[in-house]
Amino acid sequence: MADQAEPKAVKVHKTSGAGVEIDWKDGHRSSYTFTYLRDACPCALCTEERDKDKRKPGDPLKAVAGSLPMFKALARPTEVEPIGKYAMRFYWNDGHQHGVYSWRWLREVCPCPQCKMARESTAGLEEDIAEHEHRKPN
């Protein structure tokens, strides 16, 4: 996993709004839209909100039944800054700026079909292991 979470090249297409492309040292390529990254924000507040709604990182907010849809500007960073050699931070156009997007975390939430399928195929196994651990006698 060490090489998997190390980027070889990172391109942030801030001006065009196209998103982020990461070429990883193991040869994999990840492409993230800014909307996906904003909806996947790893900060504690956003993680808690996603957990309450039973959403995965990158899943959009669920519409509230009976409410009128409101206009929401597309997520775009106003600034992007590196954090050491392990992460980057986005300052979003909605004012949010608390998420630290580590390379490891970005690799774990890669939205490509191959990575998404790998996550989904092991999700049930992780739940079974957690349930087994919970039921273990002390």
PyMOL commands that set and color helices and strands:
alter all, ss='L'
color gray80, all
select helices_A, chain A and resi 34-39+44-53+103-108+113-135
alter helices_A, ss='H'
color red, helices_A
select strands_A, chain A and resi 7-13+19-24+29-32+77-83+87-92+100-102
alter strands_A, ss='S'
color yellow, strands_A
deselect
rebuild
show_as cartoon
